Amino acid sequence: MAEQKLSSGRFKEIQDELLDKFNASIFFDNKLYEEDIKGSLAHAKMLTNQGILTEKELEDIQKGLAEVKKEIEEGNFVYDIKDEDIHMAIEKRLTEIIGDAGKKLHTARSRNDQVAVDFRMYVLKQDKIIAAKIKELINSFVNIAQNHKDTILPGMTHLQHAQPISFAFHMLAYASMFKRDYERFMSSYERNNLSPLGCAALAGTPHPIDREQTAKELGFKAPTINCLDTVSDRDFALEILFNIATLSMHMSRIAEELIIWSTSEFKFVTISDKYATGSSIMPQKKNPDVPELIRGKTGRTYGNLIALLTVMKGLPLAYNKDTQEDKEGVFDSVENILLSMDILIALMNTLTINKDAMLKAGKTGHLTATDLADYLAKKGVPFREAHHITGRAVALAEDKGVDLSELSLEELQSIDERIGNDADMSLVNSLNSRNSYGATAPSQVQIQLKYFKEFLNEN
């Protein structure tokens, strides 16, 4: 006689093997085995406290689940496609080990709230793991910034030279981005730290359960308020996918700059040989494959987000089988973002900064043109007129084949008599003069460094 599934009582015919292949999730949702066992242990304790299970049955369940966990972790657990998912697989194996007590474990719960609690616990755990990794990433940018407060870099808009900034200032811009990412993950953790367990299929249960107990046992701050919403809610999964996609986008921006900066045309940075690759045909090549792959994986994280948004679109309440498609994209995005962060941190920690190349680039493009216009405006010259005078000074520098910052005071004064002896168009003066809050002056960068160091120490 063919083996009957745990949920097969309703059916007169054996389900087709094709349906088994189409319907099963066990070969990817087995990642949730640890969360499933934790949820079952908490549920069993609560059922015992409520007099639904005996102390002996609880003891058997605890021992049986410990054996199941050991089998899984030692690679001895047999995954059978007929079990459909990890939840049924664990329950079946538990029942094989301990008998009827295993069959009682599912009292007052459904696979709907079971998968919801397992998946939510997994996502919440990953929220914290990713957030901690983001702090490591921020720290790598802060460490670089600490040593480059006076390293001049051409700040750009439209990828064209604009104004002098420090390399530290540039690094702390990324620290700011990643701090927002950290806050998004932690906010998602706090908002979604509610337990679905006890909601059963959609409407709760007539059994005298204690959802507060299981929520506390599993580390949630409280149970969810509405069971109908709870069993079909995947906002927590959408949030981690959005947060990963945004983090990935931010990482792609520094990746792009590392690719540009490491070219022969720029030579601002040198990527360690540990994190570069060669060419199969051109022996001279040193390719920035790490930042290129980081940049490329952004599309993958976007795809996983859009896929789940599309799955959830238009679903009626409550649970629908569509939401079985919620996990693989999350698993994929989590694994890829953690790997990407690890290698980006390693790359940044071994990056060589070529200060001379940055300074040389800073002396092209007339980065201090705005400084001259601002200087004249402070002297009472209308800004539009100051803008025109500065344009003439830039033209003079172009004629002489030098940068505006390299014109002598006499040459500047030949443009307009209102340019006094206190005029200083040097890159260093420009950098130091931008001393408004949040600006690039070394004194302001020091304030920003203090801010980020306090953030890293406090969280």
ZAMARGU-4260 file (C-alpha; in steps of 0.2 Angstrom, whole numbers, plus 5000, padded with zeros to 4 digits):
<rodrens>
0) 5000/5000/5000 | 5007/5017/4995 | 5012/5028/5010 | 4999/5040/5016 | 5003/5058/5019
5) 4999/5066/5037 | 4986/5076/5029 | 4978/5063/5017 | 4962/5058/5027 | 4951/5069/5016
10) 4957/5061/4999 | 4951/5045/4991 | 4965/5044/4978 | 4984/5045/4980 | 4990/5061/4974
15) 5000/5061/4957 | 5019/5062/4959 | 5019/5077/4947 | 5009/5086/4961 | 5022/5081/4973
20) 5035/5089/4963 | 5025/5105/4960 | 5018/5107/4977 | 5034/5102/4988 | 5045/5115/4996
25) 5055/5104/5007 | 5071/5105/4997 | 5072/5124/5000 | 5062/5127/5016 | 5073/5115/5026
30) 5083/5130/5030 | 5070/5134/5043 | 5073/5118/5052 | 5080/5126/5068 | 5066/5139/5069
35) 5053/5125/5066 | 5060/5115/5081 | 5061/5130/5092 | 5043/5135/5088 | 5037/5117/5091
40) 5046/5116/5108 | 5038/5133/5113 | 5021/5126/5107 | 5023/5110/5117 | 5028/5119/5133
45) 5013/5130/5132 | 5001/5115/5128 | 5008/5107/5143 | 5005/5122/5154 | 4987/5123/5148
50) 4984/5104/5152 | 4983/5099/5134 | 4999/5088/5135 | 5005/5079/5149 | 5022/5081/5157
55) 5028/5064/5150 | 5022/5069/5132 | 5031/5085/5134 | 5047/5076/5139 | 5045/5064/5124
60) 5043/5078/5112 | 5058/5087/5119 | 5069/5072/5117 | 5062/5067/5100 | 5065/5085/5093
65) 5082/5085/5100 | 5086/5069/5091 | 5078/5076/5075 | 5089/5091/5076 | 5104/5081/5078
70) 5100/5070/5063 | 5098/5086/5052 | 5114/5094/5058 | 5124/5078/5056 | 5117/5075/5038
75) 5107/5059/5043 | 5089/5066/5041 | 5080/5059/5026 | 5071/5072/5016 | 5056/5065/5007
80) 5047/5075/4994 | 5030/5067/4999 | 5032/5076/5016 | 5029/5092/5006 | 5039/5104/5018
85) 5050/5104/5033 | 5036/5106/5045 | 5028/5090/5040 | 5045/5081/5038 | 5050/5085/5056
90) 5033/5080/5063 | 5033/5064/5054 | 5050/5059/5060 | 5046/5065/5077 | 5031/5053/5077
95) 5042/5039/5071 | 5053/5042/5086 | 5041/5045/5100 | 5024/5038/5094 | 5007/5046/5097
100) 5014/5061/5107 | 5021/5067/5091 | 5004/5067/5083 | 4997/5078/5098 | 5010/5092/5095
105) 5000/5100/5081 | 4985/5103/5092 | 4979/5121/5092 | 4991/5126/5077 | 4991/5125/5058
110) 5004/5125/5046 | 4999/5142/5042 | 5004/5150/5058 | 5018/5137/5059 | 5026/5143/5043
115) 5023/5161/5048 | 5032/5160/5064 | 5046/5150/5057 | 5049/5162/5042 | 5047/5177/5053
120) 5060/5171/5066 | 5072/5168/5052 | 5069/5185/5044 | 5071/5194/5061 | 5087/5184/5065
125) 5094/5189/5048 | 5089/5207/5051 | 5100/5208/5066 | 5114/5198/5057 | 5114/5210/5042
130) 5113/5225/5054 | 5128/5219/5063 | 5138/5217/5047 | 5133/5234/5041 | 5142/5241/5057
135) 5157/5232/5052 | 5156/5240/5034 | 5153/5257/5042 | 5169/5254/5053 | 5179/5251/5037
140) 5175/5268/5030 | 5177/5277/5046 | 5195/5269/5048 | 5199/5275/5031 | 5192/5293/5034
145) 5202/5294/5050 | 5218/5294/5040 | 5213/5305/5026 | 5205/5321/5033 | 5218/5332/5023
150) 5219/5321/5008 | 5212/5332/4994 | 5200/5323/4981 | 5191/5332/4967 | 5173/5332/4972
155) 5161/5329/4957 | 5144/5332/4951 | 5138/5324/4934 | 5155/5315/4935 | 5164/5331/4931
160) 5176/5340/4943 | 5166/5352/4954 | 5174/5357/4971 | 5189/5351/4982 | 5184/5339/4996
165) 5194/5327/5007 | 5194/5309/5004 | 5188/5307/5022 | 5173/5317/5018 | 5169/5306/5003
170) 5171/5290/5014 | 5159/5297/5027 | 5146/5300/5014 | 5145/5281/5012 | 5146/5279/5031
175) 5130/5290/5031 | 5121/5279/5018 | 5125/5263/5027 | 5120/5270/5044 | 5102/5273/5036
180) 5103/5255/5030 | 5107/5249/5048 | 5092/5259/5055 | 5080/5252/5042 | 5085/5234/5047
185) 5083/5238/5065 | 5067/5247/5062 | 5060/5232/5053 | 5066/5221/5067 | 5056/5231/5080
190) 5040/5233/5069 | 5039/5214/5065 | 5044/5207/5081 | 5027/5199/5085 | 5023/5181/5086
195) 5010/5173/5074 | 5010/5156/5084 | 4993/5152/5090 | 4983/5160/5075 | 4981/5142/5068
200) 4973/5142/5050 | 4966/5160/5051 | 4953/5162/5064 | 4962/5157/5080 | 4958/5141/5090
205) 4945/5135/5102 | 4959/5127/5113 | 4964/5136/5129 | 4981/5142/5123 | 4992/5155/5129
210) 4999/5166/5115 | 5008/5177/5127 | 5018/5163/5134 | 5024/5156/5117 | 5028/5174/5111
215) 5039/5176/5126 | 5047/5159/5125 | 5052/5163/5107 | 5059/5180/5110 | 5045/5190/5102
220) 5039/5206/5111 | 5020/5201/5110 | 5008/5190/5099 | 5000/5198/5084 | 4984/5206/5086
225) 4973/5199/5071 | 4975/5181/5066 | 4967/5183/5049 | 4980/5196/5044 | 4994/5186/5052
230) 4994/5170/5043 | 4994/5179/5026 | 5006/5193/5031 | 5023/5194/5022 | 5027/5212/5025
235) 5042/5207/5035 | 5049/5197/5021 | 5045/5211/5009 | 5054/5223/5021 | 5070/5213/5022
240) 5070/5212/5003 | 5068/5230/5001 | 5081/5234/5014 | 5093/5222/5006 | 5090/5230/4989
245) 5093/5247/4995 | 5109/5242/5004 | 5114/5233/4988 | 5111/5249/4978 | 5122/5259/4990
250) 5136/5246/4989 | 5134/5247/4970 | 5138/5265/4971 | 5155/5263/4980 | 5158/5248/4969
255) 5156/5259/4954 | 5168/5272/4961 | 5181/5259/4965 | 5180/5252/4947 | 5183/5270/4940
260) 5196/5275/4953 | 5206/5259/4950 | 5208/5263/4931 | 5224/5269/4923 | 5216/5285/4919
265) 5212/5289/4938 | 5224/5278/4948 | 5216/5285/4964 | 5216/5268/4973 | 5224/5251/4971
270) 5214/5236/4975 | 5224/5222/4983 | 5229/5207/4973 | 5219/5197/4985 | 5203/5204/4978
275) 5207/5206/4960 | 5207/5194/4945 | 5217/5192/4929 | 5213/5189/4911 | 5213/5172/4902
280) 5222/5180/4887 | 5230/5197/4892 | 5243/5194/4905 | 5245/5212/4910 | 5227/5213/4916
285) 5221/5216/4934 | 5202/5216/4934 | 5191/5224/4948 | 5179/5208/4948 | 5174/5210/4966
290) 5166/5227/4964 | 5159/5222/4947 | 5151/5207/4955 | 5144/5218/4970 | 5137/5230/4957
295) 5130/5216/4947 | 5121/5207/4962 | 5111/5223/4964 | 5100/5217/4950 | 5098/5200/4958
300) 5091/5208/4974 | 5080/5220/4965 | 5073/5204/4956 | 5069/5195/4972 | 5060/5210/4979
305) 5049/5213/4963 | 5045/5194/4963 | 5038/5194/4980 | 5029/5210/4978 | 5021/5202/4962
310) 5017/5186/4972 | 5008/5196/4985 | 4998/5207/4973 | 4979/5204/4974 | 4980/5190/4986
315) 4963/5188/4995 | 4963/5184/5014 | 4969/5173/5021 | 4983/5161/5017 | 4985/5156/4999
320) 4998/5143/4992 | 5005/5157/4982 | 5015/5163/4997 | 5025/5147/4996 | 5035/5157/4984
325) 5040/5169/4998 | 5056/5161/5004 | 5068/5157/4990 | 5071/5175/4985 | 5073/5180/5003
330) 5086/5166/5006 | 5095/5171/4990 | 5096/5189/4994 | 5101/5186/5012 | 5115/5174/5007
335) 5121/5186/4993 | 5121/5202/5003 | 5131/5194/5018 | 5144/5187/5006 | 5145/5204/4996
340) 5147/5214/5013 | 5161/5202/5019 | 5171/5204/5003 | 5168/5223/5002 | 5174/5225/5020
345) 5190/5215/5016 | 5193/5225/5000 | 5191/5241/5009 | 5202/5236/5023 | 5216/5232/5011
350) 5213/5246/4999 | 5229/5257/4995 | 5225/5276/4993 | 5235/5285/4981 | 5235/5303/4988
355) 5247/5311/4975 | 5235/5305/4960 | 5220/5313/4969 | 5229/5329/4972 | 5235/5330/4954
360) 5217/5327/4948 | 5212/5341/4960 | 5222/5353/4950 | 5212/5350/4934 | 5195/5357/4931
365) 5197/5373/4941 | 5189/5367/4957 | 5191/5383/4966 | 5181/5393/4954 | 5166/5394/4966
370) 5178/5400/4979 | 5183/5415/4969 | 5165/5419/4965 | 5161/5418/4984 | 5176/5429/4988
375) 5170/5443/4977 | 5152/5441/4983 | 5158/5444/5001 | 5167/5460/4994 | 5150/5466/4989
380) 5150/5461/4971 | 5133/5455/4965 | 5135/5436/4963 | 5130/5436/4944 | 5144/5449/4941
385) 5156/5438/4952 | 5151/5423/4942 | 5156/5432/4926 | 5173/5439/4933 | 5177/5421/4939
390) 5173/5415/4921 | 5186/5427/4914 | 5199/5421/4927 | 5195/5403/4921 | 5198/5408/4903
395) 5215/5416/4908 | 5220/5400/4917 | 5215/5390/4901 | 5225/5401/4890 | 5241/5399/4902
400) 5238/5380/4902 | 5236/5380/4921 | 5223/5377/4934 | 5214/5392/4942 | 5222/5387/4959
405) 5239/5390/4951 | 5236/5408/4945 | 5247/5420/4954 | 5239/5434/4965 | 5245/5447/4952
410) 5237/5437/4938 | 5220/5436/4947 | 5221/5455/4951 | 5223/5458/4933 | 5206/5452/4930
415) 5197/5463/4942 | 5204/5476/4954 | 5192/5471/4968 | 5202/5455/4970 | 5213/5460/4985
420) 5229/5453/4993 | 5219/5441/5004 | 5212/5431/4989 | 5218/5413/4991 | 5212/5401/4978
425) 5223/5386/4984 | 5214/5369/4986 | 5219/5368/5004 | 5211/5385/5008 | 5196/5380/4998
430) 5195/5364/5008 | 5197/5373/5025 | 5185/5387/5021 | 5170/5375/5019 | 5167/5374/5038
435) 5148/5374/5039 | 5140/5360/5048 | 5142/5344/5039 | 5154/5351/5027 | 5171/5345/5020
440) 5183/5355/5031 | 5194/5344/5042 | 5187/5352/5058 | 5169/5347/5052 | 5175/5330/5046
445) 5182/5327/5064 | 5165/5331/5071 | 5157/5318/5058 | 5171/5305/5064 | 5166/5308/5082
450) 5148/5305/5077 | 5150/5289/5068 | 5162/5282/5081 | 5149/5286/5095 | 5136/5277/5084
455) 5147/5262/5082 | 5151/5261/5101 | 5133/5263/5106 | 5124/5251/5095
</rodrens>
